[in-house]
Amino acid sequence: MEDLKKHIFFSVLLIILLYIVGTYVYHHIEGWNYLDALYFQTITFTTVGYGDLVPKTEIGKMFTMIISWIGVSIAFYIIINIPNYRERTIDARMESFFNYFRGKKLIVQEKGKNVKGKKSG
């Protein structure tokens, strides 16, 4: 469990670092403002690719090829680990919750009858 938390934390930290570096590079190489640089990276990392912003310089295009592979890989890694974390935490808690009630004998009433079919008071 702790390993999973560390993996998620590390990958989120990497994507934040990638955003910082990418924003700085695109701002200086392509002349984009910071919001456009963040927007372009988000569209690229999520593989949407609207095409409204594209690098014009050769160095910008080469940087995009590198940062795209890294960003998409990290994004997919995060997407894979979040359900694993949920499964190990929330699902485990729900399973123990349901197991608690499975061990109890509960009388379920339906339209004036209990489970055994006898009329209730």
C-alpha positions in Angstrom: 0.0 0.0 0.0 2.7 2.4 0.9 4.5 1.6 -2.3 1.4 2.5 -4.3 1.2 5.8 -2.5 4.8 6.5 -3.3 4.4 5.7 -6.9 1.4 8.0 -7.3 3.1 10.8 -5.4 6.3 10.4 -7.4 4.4 10.4 -10.7 2.4 13.4 -9.8 5.6 15.2 -8.8 7.1 14.2 -12.1 4.2 15.6 -14.1 4.3 18.9 -12.1 8.0 19.1 -12.8 7.4 18.4 -16.5 4.8 21.1 -16.6 7.2 23.6 -15.1 10.0 22.8 -17.4 7.7 22.6 -20.5 6.1 25.9 -19.7 9.4 27.6 -19.3 10.8 26.1 -22.5 7.7 26.9 -24.6 7.6 30.4 -23.2 11.1 31.1 -24.3 11.4 29.1 -27.5 8.0 29.6 -29.0 7.2 32.9 -27.4 3.9 31.6 -25.9 2.4 33.1 -22.8 2.4 30.8 -19.7 -1.3 29.9 -20.0 -0.9 28.8 -23.7 2.2 26.7 -22.8 0.2 25.0 -20.0 -2.7 24.5 -22.2 -0.6 23.0 -25.0 1.0 20.5 -22.6 -2.3 19.4 -21.2 -3.8 18.9 -24.6 -0.7 16.9 -25.6 -0.4 14.8 -22.4 -4.0 13.9 -22.6 -3.6 13.0 -26.3 -6.4 15.3 -27.3 -4.4 17.4 -29.7 -6.8 20.1 -31.0 -4.2 21.6 -33.2 -4.9 25.2 -32.4 -1.4 25.6 -30.9 1.5 24.0 -32.6 5.3 24.6 -32.2 6.7 26.7 -35.1 10.4 26.3 -34.4 12.5 23.2 -35.1 13.8 23.1 -31.5 10.2 23.5 -30.3 9.1 20.6 -32.4 11.9 18.4 -31.2 11.2 19.4 -27.6 7.5 18.5 -28.2 8.4 15.0 -29.4 10.5 14.3 -26.3 8.1 15.9 -23.8 5.1 14.2 -25.4 6.4 10.7 -24.8 7.4 11.5 -21.3 4.2 13.3 -20.4 1.9 10.7 -22.0 3.8 7.9 -20.3 3.5 9.6 -16.9 -0.2 10.4 -17.4 -1.0 6.8 -18.3 1.0 5.6 -15.3 -1.0 7.9 -13.0 -4.3 6.7 -14.6 -3.3 3.1 -14.0 -2.3 3.6 -10.4 -5.3 5.6 -9.2 -7.8 2.6 -9.7 -5.3 0.3 -8.0 -5.1 2.7 -5.0 -8.9 2.9 -4.9 -9.2 -0.8 -5.1 -6.8 -1.3 -2.2 -8.4 1.3 0.1 -12.0 2.0 -0.6 -12.9 -1.4 -1.9 -11.2 -3.1 1.0 -13.1 -0.9 3.5 -16.4 -1.7 1.7 -15.6 -5.4 1.7 -15.0 -5.4 5.5 -18.2 -3.4 5.9 -20.3 -5.9 4.0 -18.6 -8.8 5.7 -19.6 -7.4 9.1 -23.3 -7.5 8.0 -22.9 -11.0 6.4 -22.0 -12.3 9.8 -25.1 -10.8 11.4 -28.6 -12.4 11.2 -30.9 -9.7 10.1 -34.6 -10.0 9.7 -35.7 -8.3 6.5 -39.3 -7.3 6.4 -41.3 -7.0 3.2 -44.9 -5.8 3.1 -45.8 -7.0 6.6 -43.9 -10.3 6.3 -40.5 -11.3 7.6 -38.2 -13.5 5.7 -39.8 -16.8 6.9 -43.1 -15.7 5.5 -44.8 -15.2 8.9 -47.1 -12.3 9.4 -45.5 -9.6 11.5 -47.4 -7.7 14.2 
